Amino acid sequence: MSDRSISIPERFDFSYHKDFTEQYQRVLAEGGTSKIALDFSKVSYLDSSALGMMVLFQKKAKNQNISVCIRGAKESAKEILLIANFDRLFDIS
């Protein structure tokens, strides 16, 4: 089992929906993964649609016994994640 990573762009909003969905569906379909990290190192903005996409992804991963974590979140992006209580759904580091 290997760990995988999905890079998130600087602006994570509905305009990234299609790309994000395609990326995580591809990773989930490949199998052989026990943990997927969302790389937030570039993110400076995210909105409620991004939060919704993340919840949907987390549910799909959980159904396949795959854990999802958030890595590299900083400043306002990390603050938004914590205000939304995403530390209850994801390991944020």
PDB file of N, CA, C and O in Angstrom:
ATOM      1  N   MET A   1       0.838  -1.186   0.000  1.00  0.00           N
ATOM      2  CA  MET A   1       0.000   0.000   0.000  1.00  0.00           C
ATOM      3  C   MET A   1       0.882   1.248   0.000  1.00  0.00           C
ATOM      4  O   MET A   1       1.839   1.347   0.768  1.00  0.00           O
ATOM      5  N   SER A   2       0.550   2.179  -0.859  1.00  0.00           N
ATOM      6  CA  SER A   2       1.341   3.403  -0.948  1.00  0.00           C
ATOM      7  C   SER A   2       0.487   4.610  -0.574  1.00  0.00           C
ATOM      8  O   SER A   2      -0.741   4.566  -0.641  1.00  0.00           O
ATOM      9  N   ASP A   3       1.151   5.672  -0.185  1.00  0.00           N
ATOM     10  CA  ASP A   3       0.473   6.932   0.088  1.00  0.00           C
ATOM     11  C   ASP A   3       0.504   7.760  -1.177  1.00  0.00           C
ATOM     12  O   ASP A   3       1.478   7.732  -1.929  1.00  0.00           O
ATOM     13  N   ARG A   4      -0.559   8.490  -1.403  1.00  0.00           N
ATOM     14  CA  ARG A   4      -0.657   9.346  -2.596  1.00  0.00           C
ATOM     15  C   ARG A   4      -0.918  10.774  -2.154  1.00  0.00           C
ATOM     16  O   ARG A   4      -1.303  11.029  -1.013  1.00  0.00           O
ATOM     17  N   SER A   5      -0.703  11.694  -3.071  1.00  0.00           N
ATOM     18  CA  SER A   5      -0.905  13.109  -2.783  1.00  0.00           C
ATOM     19  C   SER A   5      -1.645  13.770  -3.943  1.00  0.00           C
ATOM     20  O   SER A   5      -1.420  13.439  -5.108  1.00  0.00           O
ATOM     21  N   ILE A   6      -2.521  14.697  -3.611  1.00  0.00           N
ATOM     22  CA  ILE A   6      -3.227  15.497  -4.613  1.00  0.00           C
ATOM     23  C   ILE A   6      -2.898  16.956  -4.331  1.00  0.00           C
ATOM     24  O   ILE A   6      -3.188  17.457  -3.245  1.00  0.00           O
ATOM     25  N   SER A   7      -2.297  17.638  -5.290  1.00  0.00           N
ATOM     26  CA  SER A   7      -1.954  19.056  -5.129  1.00  0.00           C
ATOM     27  C   SER A   7      -3.182  19.918  -5.372  1.00  0.00           C
ATOM     28  O   SER A   7      -3.920  19.726  -6.339  1.00  0.00           O
ATOM     29  N   ILE A   8      -3.378  20.858  -4.484  1.00  0.00           N
ATOM     30  CA  ILE A   8      -4.509  21.774  -4.566  1.00  0.00           C
ATOM     31  C   ILE A   8      -3.959  23.144  -5.002  1.00  0.00           C
ATOM     32  O   ILE A   8      -2.921  23.576  -4.502  1.00  0.00           O
ATOM     33  N   PRO A   9      -4.647  23.826  -5.930  1.00  0.00           N
ATOM     34  CA  PRO A   9      -4.134  25.119  -6.422  1.00  0.00           C
ATOM     35  C   PRO A   9      -4.309  26.249  -5.412  1.00  0.00           C
ATOM     36  O   PRO A   9      -4.955  26.088  -4.376  1.00  0.00           O
ATOM     37  N   GLU A  10      -3.723  27.382  -5.736  1.00  0.00           N
ATOM     38  CA  GLU A  10      -3.776  28.548  -4.859  1.00  0.00           C
ATOM     39  C   GLU A  10      -5.214  28.960  -4.544  1.00  0.00           C
ATOM     40  O   GLU A  10      -5.530  29.338  -3.416  1.00  0.00           O
ATOM     41  N   ARG A  11      -6.069  28.882  -5.544  1.00  0.00           N
ATOM     42  CA  ARG A  11      -7.478  29.248  -5.363  1.00  0.00           C
ATOM     43  C   ARG A  11      -8.318  27.975  -5.492  1.00  0.00           C
ATOM     44  O   ARG A  11      -8.491  27.447  -6.590  1.00  0.00           O
ATOM     45  N   PHE A  12      -8.834  27.492  -4.368  1.00  0.00           N
ATOM     46  CA  PHE A  12      -9.613  26.259  -4.332  1.00  0.00           C
ATOM     47  C   PHE A  12     -11.085  26.641  -4.179  1.00  0.00           C
ATOM     48  O   PHE A  12     -11.576  26.885  -3.077  1.00  0.00           O
ATOM     49  N   ASP A  13     -11.774  26.684  -5.327  1.00  0.00           N
ATOM     50  CA  ASP A  13     -13.190  27.028  -5.332  1.00  0.00           C
ATOM     51  C   ASP A  13     -13.890  26.194  -6.396  1.00  0.00           C
ATOM     52  O   ASP A  13     -13.307  25.251  -6.933  1.00  0.00           O
ATOM     53  N   PHE A  14     -15.139  26.537  -6.704  1.00  0.00           N
ATOM     54  CA  PHE A  14     -15.923  25.710  -7.621  1.00  0.00           C
ATOM     55  C   PHE A  14     -15.290  25.592  -9.006  1.00  0.00           C
ATOM     56  O   PHE A  14     -15.534  24.610  -9.708  1.00  0.00           O
ATOM     57  N   SER A  15     -14.494  26.557  -9.406  1.00  0.00           N
ATOM     58  CA  SER A  15     -13.854  26.490 -10.727  1.00  0.00           C
ATOM     59  C   SER A  15     -12.879  25.304 -10.820  1.00  0.00           C
ATOM     60  O   SER A  15     -12.506  24.895 -11.920  1.00  0.00           O
ATOM     61  N   TYR A  16     -12.472  24.758  -9.675  1.00  0.00           N
ATOM     62  CA  TYR A  16     -11.553  23.625  -9.645  1.00  0.00           C
ATOM     63  C   TYR A  16     -12.286  22.289  -9.467  1.00  0.00           C
ATOM     64  O   TYR A  16     -11.651  21.238  -9.382  1.00  0.00           O
ATOM     65  N   HIS A  17     -13.608  22.334  -9.413  1.00  0.00           N
ATOM     66  CA  HIS A  17     -14.419  21.139  -9.145  1.00  0.00           C
ATOM     67  C   HIS A  17     -14.114  19.980 -10.088  1.00  0.00           C
ATOM     68  O   HIS A  17     -13.858  18.863  -9.638  1.00  0.00           O
ATOM     69  N   LYS A  18     -14.140  20.237 -11.375  1.00  0.00           N
ATOM     70  CA  LYS A  18     -13.939  19.171 -12.364  1.00  0.00           C
ATOM     71  C   LYS A  18     -12.551  18.542 -12.213  1.00  0.00           C
ATOM     72  O   LYS A  18     -12.428  17.318 -12.169  1.00  0.00           O
ATOM     73  N   ASP A  19     -11.512  19.372 -12.132  1.00  0.00           N
ATOM     74  CA  ASP A  19     -10.146  18.859 -12.003  1.00  0.00           C
ATOM     75  C   ASP A  19      -9.958  18.065 -10.715  1.00  0.00           C
ATOM     76  O   ASP A  19      -9.357  16.991 -10.719  1.00  0.00           O
ATOM     77  N   PHE A  20     -10.477  18.602  -9.613  1.00  0.00           N
ATOM     78  CA  PHE A  20     -10.343  17.926  -8.320  1.00  0.00           C
ATOM     79  C   PHE A  20     -11.036  16.572  -8.349  1.00  0.00           C
ATOM     80  O   PHE A  20     -10.472  15.567  -7.915  1.00  0.00           O
ATOM     81  N   THR A  21     -12.263  16.551  -8.863  1.00  0.00           N
ATOM     82  CA  THR A  21     -13.028  15.300  -8.933  1.00  0.00           C
ATOM     83  C   THR A  21     -12.313  14.271  -9.801  1.00  0.00           C
ATOM     84  O   THR A  21     -12.219  13.102  -9.427  1.00  0.00           O
ATOM     85  N   GLU A  22     -11.814  14.693 -10.948  1.00  0.00           N
ATOM     86  CA  GLU A  22     -11.096  13.763 -11.828  1.00  0.00           C
ATOM     87  C   GLU A  22      -9.849  13.212 -11.148  1.00  0.00           C
ATOM     88  O   GLU A  22      -9.552  12.023 -11.266  1.00  0.00           O
ATOM     89  N   GLN A  23      -9.117  14.066 -10.438  1.00  0.00           N
ATOM     90  CA  GLN A  23      -7.897  13.619  -9.756  1.00  0.00           C
ATOM     91  C   GLN A  23      -8.210  12.580  -8.685  1.00  0.00           C
ATOM     92  O   GLN A  23      -7.587  11.519  -8.646  1.00  0.00           O
ATOM     93  N   TYR A  24      -9.183  12.886  -7.807  1.00  0.00           N
ATOM     94  CA  TYR A  24      -9.416  11.940  -6.725  1.00  0.00           C
ATOM     95  C   TYR A  24     -10.076  10.664  -7.226  1.00  0.00           C
ATOM     96  O   TYR A  24      -9.831   9.594  -6.671  1.00  0.00           O
ATOM     97  N   GLN A  25     -10.909  10.749  -8.263  1.00  0.00           N
ATOM     98  CA  GLN A  25     -11.501   9.527  -8.812  1.00  0.00           C
ATOM     99  C   GLN A  25     -10.426   8.630  -9.414  1.00  0.00           C
ATOM    100  O   GLN A  25     -10.491   7.407  -9.281  1.00  0.00           O
ATOM    101  N   ARG A  26      -9.446   9.224 -10.069  1.00  0.00           N
ATOM    102  CA  ARG A  26      -8.351   8.458 -10.655  1.00  0.00           C
ATOM    103  C   ARG A  26      -7.543   7.761  -9.563  1.00  0.00           C
ATOM    104  O   ARG A  26      -7.211   6.583  -9.695  1.00  0.00           O
ATOM    105  N   VAL A  27      -7.225   8.478  -8.492  1.00  0.00           N
ATOM    106  CA  VAL A  27      -6.454   7.898  -7.393  1.00  0.00           C
ATOM    107  C   VAL A  27      -7.242   6.774  -6.720  1.00  0.00           C
ATOM    108  O   VAL A  27      -6.681   5.724  -6.409  1.00  0.00           O
ATOM    109  N   LEU A  28      -8.538   6.991  -6.494  1.00  0.00           N
ATOM    110  CA  LEU A  28      -9.361   5.959  -5.861  1.00  0.00           C
ATOM    111  C   LEU A  28      -9.494   4.729  -6.759  1.00  0.00           C
ATOM    112  O   LEU A  28      -9.510   3.601  -6.266  1.00  0.00           O
ATOM    113  N   ALA A  29      -9.589   4.939  -8.067  1.00  0.00           N
ATOM    114  CA  ALA A  29      -9.757   3.823  -9.006  1.00  0.00           C
ATOM    115  C   ALA A  29      -8.479   2.990  -9.132  1.00  0.00           C
ATOM    116  O   ALA A  29      -8.549   1.786  -9.374  1.00  0.00           O
ATOM    117  N   GLU A  30      -7.319   3.620  -8.972  1.00  0.00           N
ATOM    118  CA  GLU A  30      -6.049   2.905  -9.108  1.00  0.00           C
ATOM    119  C   GLU A  30      -5.853   1.877  -8.007  1.00  0.00           C
ATOM    120  O   GLU A  30      -5.198   0.856  -8.220  1.00  0.00           O
ATOM    121  N   GLY A  31      -6.416   2.137  -6.831  1.00  0.00           N
ATOM    122  CA  GLY A  31      -6.269   1.205  -5.718  1.00  0.00           C
ATOM    123  C   GLY A  31      -4.854   1.158  -5.191  1.00  0.00           C
ATOM    124  O   GLY A  31      -3.981   1.896  -5.649  1.00  0.00           O
ATOM    125  N   GLY A  32      -4.629   0.273  -4.212  1.00  0.00           N
ATOM    126  CA  GLY A  32      -3.304   0.113  -3.639  1.00  0.00           C
ATOM    127  C   GLY A  32      -2.872   1.266  -2.759  1.00  0.00           C
ATOM    128  O   GLY A  32      -1.687   1.397  -2.453  1.00  0.00           O
ATOM    129  N   THR A  33      -3.812   2.106  -2.347  1.00  0.00           N
ATOM    130  CA  THR A  33      -3.505   3.278  -1.543  1.00  0.00           C
ATOM    131  C   THR A  33      -4.200   3.165  -0.195  1.00  0.00           C
ATOM    132  O   THR A  33      -5.373   2.799  -0.125  1.00  0.00           O
ATOM    133  N   SER A  34      -3.479   3.478   0.873  1.00  0.00           N
ATOM    134  CA  SER A  34      -4.083   3.453   2.203  1.00  0.00           C
ATOM    135  C   SER A  34      -4.326   4.864   2.739  1.00  0.00           C
ATOM    136  O   SER A  34      -5.139   5.066   3.641  1.00  0.00           O
ATOM    137  N   LYS A  35      -3.606   5.839   2.168  1.00  0.00           N
ATOM    138  CA  LYS A  35      -3.715   7.210   2.652  1.00  0.00           C
ATOM    139  C   LYS A  35      -3.503   8.178   1.495  1.00  0.00           C
ATOM    140  O   LYS A  35      -2.607   7.999   0.670  1.00  0.00           O
ATOM    141  N   ILE A  36      -4.345   9.204   1.454  1.00  0.00           N
ATOM    142  CA  ILE A  36      -4.221  10.245   0.434  1.00  0.00           C
ATOM    143  C   ILE A  36      -4.071  11.587   1.152  1.00  0.00           C
ATOM    144  O   ILE A  36      -4.865  11.926   2.029  1.00  0.00           O
ATOM    145  N   ALA A  37      -3.056  12.330   0.772  1.00  0.00           N
ATOM    146  CA  ALA A  37      -2.824  13.657   1.345  1.00  0.00           C
ATOM    147  C   ALA A  37      -3.275  14.720   0.353  1.00  0.00           C
ATOM    148  O   ALA A  37      -2.952  14.663  -0.834  1.00  0.00           O
ATOM    149  N   LEU A  38      -4.023  15.688   0.860  1.00  0.00           N
ATOM    150  CA  LEU A  38      -4.360  16.863   0.075  1.00  0.00           C
ATOM    151  C   LEU A  38      -3.275  17.894   0.377  1.00  0.00           C
ATOM    152  O   LEU A  38      -3.173  18.382   1.502  1.00  0.00           O
ATOM    153  N   ASP A  39      -2.474  18.220  -0.621  1.00  0.00           N
ATOM    154  CA  ASP A  39      -1.362  19.157  -0.457  1.00  0.00           C
ATOM    155  C   ASP A  39      -1.884  20.586  -0.561  1.00  0.00           C
ATOM    156  O   ASP A  39      -2.177  21.073  -1.653  1.00  0.00           O
ATOM    157  N   PHE A  40      -1.997  21.246   0.582  1.00  0.00           N
ATOM    158  CA  PHE A  40      -2.534  22.603   0.671  1.00  0.00           C
ATOM    159  C   PHE A  40      -1.437  23.662   0.706  1.00  0.00           C
ATOM    160  O   PHE A  40      -1.720  24.818   1.020  1.00  0.00           O
ATOM    161  N   SER A  41      -0.198  23.301   0.394  1.00  0.00           N
ATOM    162  CA  SER A  41       0.918  24.234   0.547  1.00  0.00           C
ATOM    163  C   SER A  41       0.791  25.484  -0.323  1.00  0.00           C
ATOM    164  O   SER A  41       1.379  26.516   0.001  1.00  0.00           O
ATOM    165  N   LYS A  42       0.038  25.412  -1.419  1.00  0.00           N
ATOM    166  CA  LYS A  42      -0.123  26.570  -2.305  1.00  0.00           C
ATOM    167  C   LYS A  42      -1.417  27.339  -2.041  1.00  0.00           C
ATOM    168  O   LYS A  42      -1.582  28.452  -2.540  1.00  0.00           O
ATOM    169  N   VAL A  43      -2.334  26.765  -1.266  1.00  0.00           N
ATOM    170  CA  VAL A  43      -3.679  27.332  -1.112  1.00  0.00           C
ATOM    171  C   VAL A  43      -3.661  28.609  -0.279  1.00  0.00           C
ATOM    172  O   VAL A  43      -3.163  28.634   0.846  1.00  0.00           O
ATOM    173  N   SER A  44      -4.221  29.675  -0.868  1.00  0.00           N
ATOM    174  CA  SER A  44      -4.392  30.922  -0.120  1.00  0.00           C
ATOM    175  C   SER A  44      -5.865  31.292  -0.009  1.00  0.00           C
ATOM    176  O   SER A  44      -6.235  32.171   0.769  1.00  0.00           O
ATOM    177  N   TYR A  45      -6.710  30.612  -0.797  1.00  0.00           N
ATOM    178  CA  TYR A  45      -8.150  30.899  -0.768  1.00  0.00           C
ATOM    179  C   TYR A  45      -8.930  29.603  -0.966  1.00  0.00           C
ATOM    180  O   TYR A  45      -8.616  28.811  -1.854  1.00  0.00           O
ATOM    181  N   LEU A  46      -9.943  29.393  -0.137  1.00  0.00           N
ATOM    182  CA  LEU A  46     -10.897  28.320  -0.382  1.00  0.00           C
ATOM    183  C   LEU A  46     -12.260  28.788   0.091  1.00  0.00           C
ATOM    184  O   LEU A  46     -12.370  29.592   1.017  1.00  0.00           O
ATOM    185  N   ASP A  47     -13.306  28.269  -0.565  1.00  0.00           N
ATOM    186  CA  ASP A  47     -14.658  28.684  -0.219  1.00  0.00           C
ATOM    187  C   ASP A  47     -15.499  27.476   0.177  1.00  0.00           C
ATOM    188  O   ASP A  47     -14.990  26.359   0.280  1.00  0.00           O
ATOM    189  N   SER A  48     -16.784  27.710   0.397  1.00  0.00           N
ATOM    190  CA  SER A  48     -17.668  26.641   0.871  1.00  0.00           C
ATOM    191  C   SER A  48     -17.811  25.511  -0.143  1.00  0.00           C
ATOM    192  O   SER A  48     -18.015  24.363   0.252  1.00  0.00           O
ATOM    193  N   SER A  49     -17.711  25.802  -1.430  1.00  0.00           N
ATOM    194  CA  SER A  49     -17.810  24.721  -2.419  1.00  0.00           C
ATOM    195  C   SER A  49     -16.583  23.801  -2.309  1.00  0.00           C
ATOM    196  O   SER A  49     -16.700  22.591  -2.505  1.00  0.00           O
ATOM    197  N   ALA A  50     -15.419  24.363  -2.000  1.00  0.00           N
ATOM    198  CA  ALA A  50     -14.224  23.545  -1.793  1.00  0.00           C
ATOM    199  C   ALA A  50     -14.411  22.645  -0.577  1.00  0.00           C
ATOM    200  O   ALA A  50     -14.043  21.470  -0.605  1.00  0.00           O
ATOM    201  N   LEU A  51     -14.983  23.194   0.487  1.00  0.00           N
ATOM    202  CA  LEU A  51     -15.232  22.395   1.686  1.00  0.00           C
ATOM    203  C   LEU A  51     -16.182  21.240   1.363  1.00  0.00           C
ATOM    204  O   LEU A  51     -15.979  20.115   1.820  1.00  0.00           O
ATOM    205  N   GLY A  52     -17.211  21.526   0.576  1.00  0.00           N
ATOM    206  CA  GLY A  52     -18.160  20.485   0.176  1.00  0.00           C
ATOM    207  C   GLY A  52     -17.497  19.402  -0.658  1.00  0.00           C
ATOM    208  O   GLY A  52     -17.765  18.217  -0.465  1.00  0.00           O
ATOM    209  N   MET A  53     -16.636  19.801  -1.583  1.00  0.00           N
ATOM    210  CA  MET A  53     -15.920  18.818  -2.411  1.00  0.00           C
ATOM    211  C   MET A  53     -15.039  17.928  -1.547  1.00  0.00           C
ATOM    212  O   MET A  53     -14.923  16.727  -1.794  1.00  0.00           O
ATOM    213  N   MET A  54     -14.424  18.517  -0.543  1.00  0.00           N
ATOM    214  CA  MET A  54     -13.548  17.755   0.334  1.00  0.00           C
ATOM    215  C   MET A  54     -14.331  16.736   1.161  1.00  0.00           C
ATOM    216  O   MET A  54     -13.876  15.609   1.359  1.00  0.00           O
ATOM    217  N   VAL A  55     -15.497  17.133   1.639  1.00  0.00           N
ATOM    218  CA  VAL A  55     -16.339  16.210   2.414  1.00  0.00           C
ATOM    219  C   VAL A  55     -16.769  15.039   1.537  1.00  0.00           C
ATOM    220  O   VAL A  55     -16.711  13.886   1.965  1.00  0.00           O
ATOM    221  N   LEU A  56     -17.194  15.328   0.326  1.00  0.00           N
ATOM    222  CA  LEU A  56     -17.612  14.269  -0.598  1.00  0.00           C
ATOM    223  C   LEU A  56     -16.446  13.316  -0.878  1.00  0.00           C
ATOM    224  O   LEU A  56     -16.620  12.098  -0.853  1.00  0.00           O
ATOM    225  N   PHE A  57     -15.272  13.864  -1.140  1.00  0.00           N
ATOM    226  CA  PHE A  57     -14.087  13.048  -1.385  1.00  0.00           C
ATOM    227  C   PHE A  57     -13.766  12.183  -0.167  1.00  0.00           C
ATOM    228  O   PHE A  57     -13.481  10.993  -0.305  1.00  0.00           O
ATOM    229  N   GLN A  58     -13.812  12.782   1.024  1.00  0.00           N
ATOM    230  CA  GLN A  58     -13.497  12.050   2.248  1.00  0.00           C
ATOM    231  C   GLN A  58     -14.452  10.867   2.425  1.00  0.00           C
ATOM    232  O   GLN A  58     -14.021   9.783   2.818  1.00  0.00           O
ATOM    233  N   LYS A  59     -15.743  11.062   2.140  1.00  0.00           N
ATOM    234  CA  LYS A  59     -16.723   9.972   2.255  1.00  0.00           C
ATOM    235  C   LYS A  59     -16.417   8.845   1.273  1.00  0.00           C
ATOM    236  O   LYS A  59     -16.487   7.669   1.631  1.00  0.00           O
ATOM    237  N   LYS A  60     -16.080   9.201   0.048  1.00  0.00           N
ATOM    238  CA  LYS A  60     -15.768   8.185  -0.962  1.00  0.00           C
ATOM    239  C   LYS A  60     -14.503   7.414  -0.581  1.00  0.00           C
ATOM    240  O   LYS A  60     -14.437   6.197  -0.757  1.00  0.00           O
ATOM    241  N   ALA A  61     -13.505   8.121  -0.062  1.00  0.00           N
ATOM    242  CA  ALA A  61     -12.266   7.464   0.358  1.00  0.00           C
ATOM    243  C   ALA A  61     -12.531   6.552   1.552  1.00  0.00           C
ATOM    244  O   ALA A  61     -12.029   5.429   1.608  1.00  0.00           O
ATOM    245  N   LYS A  62     -13.313   7.036   2.496  1.00  0.00           N
ATOM    246  CA  LYS A  62     -13.625   6.246   3.694  1.00  0.00           C
ATOM    247  C   LYS A  62     -14.338   4.943   3.316  1.00  0.00           C
ATOM    248  O   LYS A  62     -14.099   3.903   3.930  1.00  0.00           O
ATOM    249  N   ASN A  63     -15.204   5.000   2.316  1.00  0.00           N
ATOM    250  CA  ASN A  63     -15.902   3.798   1.850  1.00  0.00           C
ATOM    251  C   ASN A  63     -14.929   2.744   1.326  1.00  0.00           C
ATOM    252  O   ASN A  63     -15.260   1.559   1.283  1.00  0.00           O
ATOM    253  N   GLN A  64     -13.735   3.171   0.929  1.00  0.00           N
ATOM    254  CA  GLN A  64     -12.697   2.252   0.442  1.00  0.00           C
ATOM    255  C   GLN A  64     -11.604   2.031   1.489  1.00  0.00           C
ATOM    256  O   GLN A  64     -10.526   1.524   1.178  1.00  0.00           O
ATOM    257  N   ASN A  65     -11.899   2.421   2.741  1.00  0.00           N
ATOM    258  CA  ASN A  65     -10.938   2.294   3.846  1.00  0.00           C
ATOM    259  C   ASN A  65      -9.634   3.038   3.584  1.00  0.00           C
ATOM    260  O   ASN A  65      -8.553   2.561   3.927  1.00  0.00           O
ATOM    261  N   ILE A  66      -9.750   4.203   2.977  1.00  0.00           N
ATOM    262  CA  ILE A  66      -8.598   5.056   2.698  1.00  0.00           C
ATOM    263  C   ILE A  66      -8.733   6.303   3.572  1.00  0.00           C
ATOM    264  O   ILE A  66      -9.785   6.941   3.593  1.00  0.00           O
ATOM    265  N   SER A  67      -7.669   6.643   4.289  1.00  0.00           N
ATOM    266  CA  SER A  67      -7.704   7.854   5.101  1.00  0.00           C
ATOM    267  C   SER A  67      -7.222   9.043   4.266  1.00  0.00           C
ATOM    268  O   SER A  67      -6.400   8.902   3.360  1.00  0.00           O
ATOM    269  N   VAL A  68      -7.755  10.204   4.599  1.00  0.00           N
ATOM    270  CA  VAL A  68      -7.395  11.437   3.888  1.00  0.00           C
ATOM    271  C   VAL A  68      -6.874  12.428   4.918  1.00  0.00           C
ATOM    272  O   VAL A  68      -7.481  12.622   5.971  1.00  0.00           O
ATOM    273  N   CYS A  69      -5.748  13.052   4.605  1.00  0.00           N
ATOM    274  CA  CYS A  69      -5.199  14.078   5.487  1.00  0.00           C
ATOM    275  C   CYS A  69      -4.940  15.344   4.674  1.00  0.00           C
ATOM    276  O   CYS A  69      -4.923  15.324   3.443  1.00  0.00           O
ATOM    277  N   ILE A  70      -4.741  16.433   5.391  1.00  0.00           N
ATOM    278  CA  ILE A  70      -4.432  17.721   4.772  1.00  0.00           C
ATOM    279  C   ILE A  70      -3.036  18.112   5.225  1.00  0.00           C
ATOM    280  O   ILE A  70      -2.760  18.184   6.423  1.00  0.00           O
ATOM    281  N   ARG A  71      -2.163  18.362   4.270  1.00  0.00           N
ATOM    282  CA  ARG A  71      -0.776  18.730   4.584  1.00  0.00           C
ATOM    283  C   ARG A  71      -0.460  20.125   4.056  1.00  0.00           C
ATOM    284  O   ARG A  71      -0.895  20.511   2.971  1.00  0.00           O
ATOM    285  N   GLY A  72       0.289  20.853   4.831  1.00  0.00           N
ATOM    286  CA  GLY A  72       0.827  22.130   4.370  1.00  0.00           C
ATOM    287  C   GLY A  72      -0.121  23.307   4.421  1.00  0.00           C
ATOM    288  O   GLY A  72       0.205  24.372   3.897  1.00  0.00           O
ATOM    289  N   ALA A  73      -1.289  23.152   5.039  1.00  0.00           N
ATOM    290  CA  ALA A  73      -2.223  24.286   5.121  1.00  0.00           C
ATOM    291  C   ALA A  73      -1.624  25.362   6.019  1.00  0.00           C
ATOM    292  O   ALA A  73      -1.085  25.067   7.086  1.00  0.00           O
ATOM    293  N   LYS A  74      -1.723  26.598   5.578  1.00  0.00           N
ATOM    294  CA  LYS A  74      -1.179  27.682   6.379  1.00  0.00           C
ATOM    295  C   LYS A  74      -2.095  28.900   6.334  1.00  0.00           C
ATOM    296  O   LYS A  74      -2.947  29.032   5.455  1.00  0.00           O
ATOM    297  N   GLU A  75      -1.898  29.760   7.281  1.00  0.00           N
ATOM    298  CA  GLU A  75      -2.580  31.044   7.392  1.00  0.00           C
ATOM    299  C   GLU A  75      -4.081  30.938   7.236  1.00  0.00           C
ATOM    300  O   GLU A  75      -4.724  30.157   7.937  1.00  0.00           O
ATOM    301  N   SER A  76      -4.653  31.722   6.317  1.00  0.00           N
ATOM    302  CA  SER A  76      -6.110  31.795   6.220  1.00  0.00           C
ATOM    303  C   SER A  76      -6.745  30.471   5.810  1.00  0.00           C
ATOM    304  O   SER A  76      -7.847  30.155   6.257  1.00  0.00           O
ATOM    305  N   ALA A  77      -6.071  29.695   4.969  1.00  0.00           N
ATOM    306  CA  ALA A  77      -6.634  28.401   4.565  1.00  0.00           C
ATOM    307  C   ALA A  77      -6.757  27.480   5.778  1.00  0.00           C
ATOM    308  O   ALA A  77      -7.780  26.818   5.952  1.00  0.00           O
ATOM    309  N   LYS A  78      -5.731  27.436   6.607  1.00  0.00           N
ATOM    310  CA  LYS A  78      -5.783  26.590   7.802  1.00  0.00           C
ATOM    311  C   LYS A  78      -6.836  27.102   8.776  1.00  0.00           C
ATOM    312  O   LYS A  78      -7.544  26.313   9.401  1.00  0.00           O
ATOM    313  N   GLU A  79      -6.937  28.408   8.904  1.00  0.00           N
ATOM    314  CA  GLU A  79      -7.928  28.996   9.796  1.00  0.00           C
ATOM    315  C   GLU A  79      -9.346  28.620   9.359  1.00  0.00           C
ATOM    316  O   GLU A  79     -10.183  28.277  10.194  1.00  0.00           O
ATOM    317  N   ILE A  80      -9.613  28.683   8.061  1.00  0.00           N
ATOM    318  CA  ILE A  80     -10.932  28.310   7.545  1.00  0.00           C
ATOM    319  C   ILE A  80     -11.224  26.838   7.840  1.00  0.00           C
ATOM    320  O   ILE A  80     -12.328  26.495   8.263  1.00  0.00           O
ATOM    321  N   LEU A  81     -10.242  25.977   7.618  1.00  0.00           N
ATOM    322  CA  LEU A  81     -10.417  24.544   7.890  1.00  0.00           C
ATOM    323  C   LEU A  81     -10.740  24.305   9.367  1.00  0.00           C
ATOM    324  O   LEU A  81     -11.599  23.482   9.686  1.00  0.00           O
ATOM    325  N   LEU A  82     -10.073  25.003  10.250  1.00  0.00           N
ATOM    326  CA  LEU A  82     -10.303  24.822  11.683  1.00  0.00           C
ATOM    327  C   LEU A  82     -11.648  25.398  12.116  1.00  0.00           C
ATOM    328  O   LEU A  82     -12.342  24.796  12.936  1.00  0.00           O
ATOM    329  N   ILE A  83     -12.023  26.550  11.580  1.00  0.00           N
ATOM    330  CA  ILE A  83     -13.328  27.141  11.902  1.00  0.00           C
ATOM    331  C   ILE A  83     -14.455  26.212  11.461  1.00  0.00           C
ATOM    332  O   ILE A  83     -15.477  26.098  12.138  1.00  0.00           O
ATOM    333  N   ALA A  84     -14.260  25.545  10.316  1.00  0.00           N
ATOM    334  CA  ALA A  84     -15.264  24.611   9.788  1.00  0.00           C
ATOM    335  C   ALA A  84     -15.195  23.243  10.476  1.00  0.00           C
ATOM    336  O   ALA A  84     -15.896  22.311  10.082  1.00  0.00           O
ATOM    337  N   ASN A  85     -14.353  23.127  11.498  1.00  0.00           N
ATOM    338  CA  ASN A  85     -14.175  21.869  12.245  1.00  0.00           C
ATOM    339  C   ASN A  85     -13.697  20.717  11.377  1.00  0.00           C
ATOM    340  O   ASN A  85     -14.022  19.561  11.646  1.00  0.00           O
ATOM    341  N   PHE A  86     -12.932  21.021  10.345  1.00  0.00           N
ATOM    342  CA  PHE A  86     -12.421  19.963   9.472  1.00  0.00           C
ATOM    343  C   PHE A  86     -11.343  19.133  10.163  1.00  0.00           C
ATOM    344  O   PHE A  86     -10.968  18.071   9.667  1.00  0.00           O
ATOM    345  N   ASP A  87     -10.842  19.608  11.301  1.00  0.00           N
ATOM    346  CA  ASP A  87      -9.894  18.791  12.055  1.00  0.00           C
ATOM    347  C   ASP A  87     -10.578  17.571  12.658  1.00  0.00           C
ATOM    348  O   ASP A  87      -9.903  16.666  13.148  1.00  0.00           O
ATOM    349  N   ARG A  88     -11.911  17.533  12.632  1.00  0.00           N
ATOM    350  CA  ARG A  88     -12.662  16.352  13.076  1.00  0.00           C
ATOM    351  C   ARG A  88     -12.776  15.314  11.963  1.00  0.00           C
ATOM    352  O   ARG A  88     -12.947  14.125  12.232  1.00  0.00           O
ATOM    353  N   LEU A  89     -12.683  15.766  10.714  1.00  0.00           N
ATOM    354  CA  LEU A  89     -12.795  14.864   9.561  1.00  0.00           C
ATOM    355  C   LEU A  89     -11.442  14.445   9.010  1.00  0.00           C
ATOM    356  O   LEU A  89     -11.291  13.339   8.491  1.00  0.00           O
ATOM    357  N   PHE A  90     -10.465  15.324   9.123  1.00  0.00           N
ATOM    358  CA  PHE A  90      -9.154  15.116   8.509  1.00  0.00           C
ATOM    359  C   PHE A  90      -8.056  15.344   9.537  1.00  0.00           C
ATOM    360  O   PHE A  90      -8.206  16.138  10.466  1.00  0.00           O
ATOM    361  N   ASP A  91      -6.948  14.630   9.353  1.00  0.00           N
ATOM    362  CA  ASP A  91      -5.732  14.926  10.101  1.00  0.00           C
ATOM    363  C   ASP A  91      -5.099  16.119   9.383  1.00  0.00           C
ATOM    364  O   ASP A  91      -4.748  16.017   8.207  1.00  0.00           O
ATOM    365  N   ILE A  92      -4.952  17.239  10.077  1.00  0.00           N
ATOM    366  CA  ILE A  92      -4.387  18.448   9.458  1.00  0.00           C
ATOM    367  C   ILE A  92      -2.986  18.664  10.022  1.00  0.00           C
ATOM    368  O   ILE A  92      -2.802  18.852  11.225  1.00  0.00           O
ATOM    369  N   SER A  93      -1.994  18.633   9.113  1.00  0.00           N
ATOM    370  CA  SER A  93      -0.606  18.847   9.556  1.00  0.00           C
ATOM    371  C   SER A  93       0.090  19.851   8.669  1.00  0.00           C
ATOM    372  O   SER A  93       1.262  20.158   8.886  1.00  0.00           O
TER     373      SER A  93
END
